[in-house]
């Protein structure tokens, strides 16, 4: 009866059942008490002589639960199939959820549930209470969370592999979380990237008009110092017009036009003769 609220326990004890529910995980697995509870509210729909009493074999359990599932469908009773299947296979927390759901349907009341008390039909809540060195390995997790009756109910090898992979994946994920929560115990050393100092990127300065004027003055000074005639200086100064105008936040790029003096054919012949 652990995990059930007081109002649900009083409701179960008020029903004159064949035997009292002491351990819901085992007492409700065959489905007989579930059928007896519904027979108090639907006496014409459920005949208790059709159900097996104190049955422990998988075949008789399946017969009882098949009758209950047909009754749920006929009367539009919203019982999730995961609850009934988990209760039949004695999964952790499945019987508790089933009882709470029956209480809400038959009494039209809501069960007060504790926050953070999530049930996923595994032994994770029990494993969290154990110390680190006493928790299960991957193989033990498969043994604890995959019941033998599940393998008999669905003997498909592929289906069994899928369930085993789910258990192992959840176990590996839980171990990863434990390593993150307790890095000192597992001697986890930070990588070079984790130890590196994270600095914010430098912020780009706004467009400054004074800096643009300084660049233009320095460019004019260089152009005026170039050797040559006035005509050459004028042609060099005309290179300002070919300079690409810079957008705010960018520096201007200057490509000066250097004068090139072309030689005629007569001067080229004189140079060639002098070289000989």
KETIVEX-22047 format. One record per residue (C-alpha): residue in three letters; x, y, z. Coordinates in steps of 0.2 Angstrom, whole numbers, plus 5000, padded with zeros to 4 digits. Example, Ala and Ser with C-alpha at 12.3 -4.5 7.8 and 13.67 -1.06 7.14 Angstrom:
! residues 2
(rec 'ALA',(5062,4978,5039))
(rec 'SER',(5068,4995,5036))
//
This chain:
! residues 276
(rec 'UNK',(5000,5000,5000))
(rec 'UNK',(5015,5011,5000))
(rec 'UNK',(5014,5026,4988))
(rec 'UNK',(4995,5027,4989))
(rec 'UNK',(4986,5042,4998))
(rec 'UNK',(4975,5040,5013))
(rec 'UNK',(4959,5043,5005))
(rec 'UNK',(4963,5030,4992))
(rec 'UNK',(4967,5017,5006))
(rec 'UNK',(4951,5021,5015))
(rec 'UNK',(4941,5019,4999))
(rec 'UNK',(4949,5001,4996))
(rec 'UNK',(4946,4996,5014))
(rec 'UNK',(4928,5002,5013))
(rec 'UNK',(4925,4989,5000))
(rec 'UNK',(4921,4971,5006))
(rec 'UNK',(4934,4962,4995))
(rec 'UNK',(4939,4944,4996))
(rec 'UNK',(4956,4949,5003))
(rec 'UNK',(4963,4965,5008))
(rec 'UNK',(4976,4973,4997))
(rec 'UNK',(4993,4973,5006))
(rec 'UNK',(5005,4973,4992))
(rec 'UNK',(4996,4980,4976))
(rec 'UNK',(5010,4975,4965))
(rec 'UNK',(5007,4957,4968))
(rec 'UNK',(4989,4957,4974))
(rec 'UNK',(4982,4965,4958))
(rec 'UNK',(4993,4956,4946))
(rec 'UNK',(4980,4942,4941))
(rec 'UNK',(4966,4955,4939))
(rec 'UNK',(4954,4946,4951))
(rec 'UNK',(4953,4960,4964))
(rec 'UNK',(4951,4973,4950))
(rec 'UNK',(4936,4964,4943))
(rec 'UNK',(4929,4963,4961))
(rec 'UNK',(4931,4982,4963))
(rec 'UNK',(4922,4986,4947))
(rec 'UNK',(4908,4973,4952))
(rec 'UNK',(4903,4984,4966))
(rec 'UNK',(4899,4998,4954))
(rec 'UNK',(4893,4987,4939))
(rec 'UNK',(4886,4971,4947))
(rec 'UNK',(4876,4967,4931))
(rec 'UNK',(4891,4968,4919))
(rec 'UNK',(4904,4958,4929))
(rec 'UNK',(4901,4941,4935))
(rec 'UNK',(4914,4935,4947))
(rec 'UNK',(4912,4917,4943))
(rec 'UNK',(4920,4920,4926))
(rec 'UNK',(4936,4925,4933))
(rec 'UNK',(4950,4914,4940))
(rec 'UNK',(4954,4916,4959))
(rec 'UNK',(4972,4916,4966))
(rec 'UNK',(4979,4912,4949))
(rec 'UNK',(4998,4913,4946))
(rec 'UNK',(5001,4907,4929))
(rec 'UNK',(5002,4918,4914))
(rec 'UNK',(4989,4910,4904))
(rec 'UNK',(4975,4912,4918))
(rec 'UNK',(4981,4930,4921))
(rec 'UNK',(4979,4934,4902))
(rec 'UNK',(4961,4927,4903))
(rec 'UNK',(4956,4938,4917))
(rec 'UNK',(4964,4954,4910))
(rec 'UNK',(4956,4950,4893))
(rec 'UNK',(4939,4950,4901))
(rec 'UNK',(4942,4966,4910))
(rec 'UNK',(4949,4974,4894))
(rec 'UNK',(4933,4969,4885))
(rec 'UNK',(4923,4977,4899))
(rec 'UNK',(4932,4993,4898))
(rec 'UNK',(4929,4995,4880))
(rec 'UNK',(4911,4991,4881))
(rec 'UNK',(4907,5003,4895))
(rec 'UNK',(4920,5017,4888))
(rec 'UNK',(4930,5016,4904))
(rec 'UNK',(4947,5025,4901))
(rec 'UNK',(4960,5014,4908))
(rec 'UNK',(4976,5015,4899))
(rec 'UNK',(4982,4998,4892))
(rec 'UNK',(5000,5002,4899))
(rec 'UNK',(4992,5002,4917))
(rec 'UNK',(4984,4985,4915))
(rec 'UNK',(4999,4977,4906))
(rec 'UNK',(5011,4984,4918))
(rec 'UNK',(5000,4977,4933))
(rec 'UNK',(4999,4960,4925))
(rec 'UNK',(5018,4959,4923))
(rec 'UNK',(5021,4967,4941))
(rec 'UNK',(5030,4982,4935))
(rec 'UNK',(5035,4995,4947))
(rec 'UNK',(5022,5008,4950))
(rec 'UNK',(5009,5001,4938))
(rec 'UNK',(4997,4994,4951))
(rec 'UNK',(4998,5011,4960))
(rec 'UNK',(4993,5021,4945))
(rec 'UNK',(4979,5008,4941))
(rec 'UNK',(4971,5010,4958))
(rec 'UNK',(4972,5029,4958))
(rec 'UNK',(4964,5029,4940))
(rec 'UNK',(4950,5017,4946))
(rec 'UNK',(4947,5028,4961))
(rec 'UNK',(4945,5044,4950))
(rec 'UNK',(4933,5035,4938))
(rec 'UNK',(4922,5026,4951))
(rec 'UNK',(4921,5040,4964))
(rec 'UNK',(4922,5056,4953))
(rec 'UNK',(4936,5063,4964))
(rec 'UNK',(4954,5068,4960))
(rec 'UNK',(4969,5061,4968))
(rec 'UNK',(4981,5073,4976))
(rec 'UNK',(4998,5068,4968))
(rec 'UNK',(5015,5074,4975))
(rec 'UNK',(5025,5085,4963))
(rec 'UNK',(5040,5076,4956))
(rec 'UNK',(5034,5059,4959))
(rec 'UNK',(5034,5052,4942))
(rec 'UNK',(5032,5034,4938))
(rec 'UNK',(5040,5026,4923))
(rec 'UNK',(5038,5007,4927))
(rec 'UNK',(5056,5005,4931))
(rec 'UNK',(5066,5004,4947))
(rec 'UNK',(5075,5021,4945))
(rec 'UNK',(5066,5028,4961))
(rec 'UNK',(5074,5013,4971))
(rec 'UNK',(5091,5015,4962))
(rec 'UNK',(5092,5034,4966))
(rec 'UNK',(5091,5029,4985))
(rec 'UNK',(5106,5018,4984))
(rec 'UNK',(5124,5024,4985))
(rec 'UNK',(5134,5025,4970))
(rec 'UNK',(5144,5008,4972))
(rec 'UNK',(5128,4998,4975))
(rec 'UNK',(5118,5003,4960))
(rec 'UNK',(5115,4991,4946))
(rec 'UNK',(5125,4988,4930))
(rec 'UNK',(5117,4987,4913))
(rec 'UNK',(5115,4968,4913))
(rec 'UNK',(5106,4969,4930))
(rec 'UNK',(5095,4984,4924))
(rec 'UNK',(5089,4973,4910))
(rec 'UNK',(5085,4959,4922))
(rec 'UNK',(5076,4970,4934))
(rec 'UNK',(5066,4980,4922))
(rec 'UNK',(5062,4966,4909))
(rec 'UNK',(5050,4953,4917))
(rec 'UNK',(5050,4935,4912))
(rec 'UNK',(5031,4936,4909))
(rec 'UNK',(5034,4949,4896))
(rec 'UNK',(5045,4937,4886))
(rec 'UNK',(5032,4923,4887))
(rec 'UNK',(5018,4935,4882))
(rec 'UNK',(5027,4941,4867))
(rec 'UNK',(5040,4928,4862))
(rec 'UNK',(5046,4938,4847))
(rec 'UNK',(5065,4940,4847))
(rec 'UNK',(5064,4957,4839))
(rec 'UNK',(5051,4964,4851))
(rec 'UNK',(5062,4958,4866))
(rec 'UNK',(5078,4966,4858))
(rec 'UNK',(5068,4983,4857))
(rec 'UNK',(5063,4982,4875))
(rec 'UNK',(5081,4977,4880))
(rec 'UNK',(5088,4992,4870))
(rec 'UNK',(5076,5004,4879))
(rec 'UNK',(5082,4998,4896))
(rec 'UNK',(5100,4999,4891))
(rec 'UNK',(5098,5016,4884))
(rec 'UNK',(5089,5023,4899))
(rec 'UNK',(5103,5015,4910))
(rec 'UNK',(5117,5024,4900))
(rec 'UNK',(5108,5040,4900))
(rec 'UNK',(5106,5039,4919))
(rec 'UNK',(5124,5035,4921))
(rec 'UNK',(5129,5050,4911))
(rec 'UNK',(5119,5061,4922))
(rec 'UNK',(5127,5054,4937))
(rec 'UNK',(5144,5058,4930))
(rec 'UNK',(5139,5076,4927))
(rec 'UNK',(5132,5078,4944))
(rec 'UNK',(5147,5070,4953))
(rec 'UNK',(5163,5073,4942))
(rec 'UNK',(5175,5072,4957))
(rec 'UNK',(5170,5054,4960))
(rec 'UNK',(5173,5048,4942))
(rec 'UNK',(5189,5058,4941))
(rec 'UNK',(5183,5068,4926))
(rec 'UNK',(5196,5081,4920))
(rec 'UNK',(5190,5096,4910))
(rec 'UNK',(5196,5097,4892))
(rec 'UNK',(5207,5111,4885))
(rec 'UNK',(5192,5119,4877))
(rec 'UNK',(5183,5119,4894))
(rec 'UNK',(5198,5126,4903))
(rec 'UNK',(5200,5140,4890))
(rec 'UNK',(5195,5157,4896))
(rec 'UNK',(5180,5163,4886))
(rec 'UNK',(5181,5181,4881))
(rec 'UNK',(5168,5191,4872))
(rec 'UNK',(5173,5196,4854))
(rec 'UNK',(5179,5214,4852))
(rec 'UNK',(5165,5226,4848))
(rec 'UNK',(5167,5236,4831))
(rec 'UNK',(5169,5255,4834))
(rec 'UNK',(5156,5267,4826))
(rec 'UNK',(5161,5276,4811))
(rec 'UNK',(5173,5291,4815))
(rec 'UNK',(5173,5305,4803))
(rec 'UNK',(5189,5312,4810))
(rec 'UNK',(5199,5296,4807))
(rec 'UNK',(5193,5297,4788))
(rec 'UNK',(5200,5315,4787))
(rec 'UNK',(5217,5310,4794))
(rec 'UNK',(5218,5296,4781))
(rec 'UNK',(5214,5308,4767))
(rec 'UNK',(5227,5321,4774))
(rec 'UNK',(5241,5308,4775))
(rec 'UNK',(5236,5302,4757))
(rec 'UNK',(5238,5320,4750))
(rec 'UNK',(5254,5322,4758))
(rec 'UNK',(5261,5306,4750))
(rec 'UNK',(5255,5311,4733))
(rec 'UNK',(5262,5328,4733))
(rec 'UNK',(5279,5321,4738))
(rec 'UNK',(5280,5311,4722))
(rec 'UNK',(5294,5316,4710))
(rec 'UNK',(5289,5323,4693))
(rec 'UNK',(5282,5338,4684))
(rec 'UNK',(5266,5347,4689))
(rec 'UNK',(5257,5338,4676))
(rec 'UNK',(5262,5322,4684))
(rec 'UNK',(5256,5328,4701))
(rec 'UNK',(5240,5333,4694))
(rec 'UNK',(5237,5316,4687))
(rec 'UNK',(5242,5308,4703))
(rec 'UNK',(5230,5319,4713))
(rec 'UNK',(5216,5314,4701))
(rec 'UNK',(5218,5297,4708))
(rec 'UNK',(5207,5303,4722))
(rec 'UNK',(5192,5301,4711))
(rec 'UNK',(5196,5283,4708))
(rec 'UNK',(5197,5280,4727))
(rec 'UNK',(5182,5269,4732))
(rec 'UNK',(5172,5278,4745))
(rec 'UNK',(5172,5269,4762))
(rec 'UNK',(5156,5265,4771))
(rec 'UNK',(5154,5269,4789))
(rec 'UNK',(5165,5257,4800))
(rec 'UNK',(5177,5253,4785))
(rec 'UNK',(5193,5261,4780))
(rec 'UNK',(5195,5268,4763))
(rec 'UNK',(5207,5260,4751))
(rec 'UNK',(5218,5271,4739))
(rec 'UNK',(5225,5265,4723))
(rec 'UNK',(5236,5279,4716))
(rec 'UNK',(5239,5281,4697))
(rec 'UNK',(5257,5281,4694))
(rec 'UNK',(5262,5290,4677))
(rec 'UNK',(5270,5279,4664))
(rec 'UNK',(5281,5288,4650))
(rec 'UNK',(5280,5279,4634))
(rec 'UNK',(5295,5278,4622))
(rec 'UNK',(5294,5281,4603))
(rec 'UNK',(5302,5269,4590))
(rec 'UNK',(5317,5281,4587))
(rec 'UNK',(5322,5282,4606))
(rec 'UNK',(5321,5264,4607))
(rec 'UNK',(5333,5261,4593))
(rec 'UNK',(5345,5273,4601))
(rec 'UNK',(5345,5264,4617))
(rec 'UNK',(5348,5247,4608))
(rec 'UNK',(5362,5254,4598))
(rec 'UNK',(5370,5262,4613))
(rec 'UNK',(5369,5245,4622))
(rec 'UNK',(5378,5236,4608))
//
